[in-house]
Amino acid sequence: MAFSKFKDKTKKNKAKVFVPGHEGPVRVKLPNSKEVIGIITQRCGGSRMQVSCMDGKTRNCRVPGRKRRGLWLREGDAIIIEPWEFDDDKGDVLFKYTENQVRKLKEMGKLDTDASEF
């Protein structure tokens, strides 16, 4: 058997090396006109939670059904929410930021938090 002629010459199967000190460029999704950045302050059960938003309001938000299994949320996570158009005290969770994205948001001045958070 001659397996040499069937070798993978594209090098797609080569293992990627993870270097702990090296971080690539961080892309951060910014909220659109209706969306707001917020921080989860309390889980209320089910898919609902209290969110402290950057516009100064505290909203009762929920995770929509299409994202319920994809988003794992805890207290202290930074998220993007979309307030409901008919009730401004409620909203839907659209996106969760990673730790690197939160760090980048703080550098950009888009996220104002205490030193105790994150």
N, C-alpha and C positions, 0 to 999 in steps of 0.2 A: 504494500500500500504506500502510495506516495502522497502524503499529506502536505508536502512542501509547496505544491502548486496551488493549494487552496488556502494558504495563509491570508490573514486579514492584513492587507497592505495599506488600508486607510487609517490605521491606528485608532479607530474609534473605541476599541475595547481596552485601551490603555487606562490603567487606574489613575484617577486624579489624586494629586497630593495636596493635603490640607496643611497649610502653614498657619499656626495659631496667631502669630503677630501681624500677619498681612491681611488687611481688609480691602476689598475692592471698592469702587465707587458706589455710593449709596443713593439710590433713587427714591424719592419721597413723593407719594401721592398727596397733592394738596386738595382741600375741599373746594367744590364749585360754589356758585353764588348762593344756593339754598342750603348747602351743607355746612356743618359746624364740627370742629374738633372738640372732643370731650374726654373726660376721665371717669371710669366706672368707680363710683363710691360705695355702692351696696348692691348685692344681688338680692332680688326679691322672690326668686323661685320661678320655676318654669323657664321661660325665655325672656323674662323681664328683669330690668335693673334700673337703679337710680344713677344718672350720669350728670356730673358737674361740667357744664359746657363753658367754652372760652368766651361766650357772649354774656356770661354772668348769671345764666339761668340754670336751674336744676330740673332735668326732665326725666320722666318715666319712659324708658325706651324698651323696645322689644327687638328680638332677632327675627326677621321674616323667615317663613318656612323654607325658602329656597337656600338660605344660608345657615340654617339651624345646626346641621351636622358638620359644616365646614369651618365654623368659627368656634373656637374654644376660648371663652372669656373668663377673666378673673378680676377681682377688685384691684384697681390700680392700673389697669390696661388703658392705653390711649387708643381711641377709636374715632371714626368719622360717623356722624349721625345726620339724618335728614329729618328735620322737624315736620310734623304733619301740618298741612296747609290750613286745616280747619280747627286744630287745637294745638297751640304753640307749646303746651306743657308736656307733650308726648312726641315720640319720634321713633325712627327705625335705624338700626345699626347697619352700616354699609360696609365698613372696612376696619380691620385691626392693624395697628402699627407694630412692627417688630422693635426690639431694643435698639438696634442701629438706627432705624428710622426715627425713633423718639429722640435719640441723641442729636441727629441731624436737625430735627425740628427745633430743638432747644437752641442750637447754634444759629439757626435762621431767625429766631425770635418769634416763631409762630406758636410755641407752646410755653405758657407761663405756669410753672409748677413750683412747689416748695422743694427744698433739698431732701425732705423725708420721702418724697414719692420717687418711685423707680429706683 
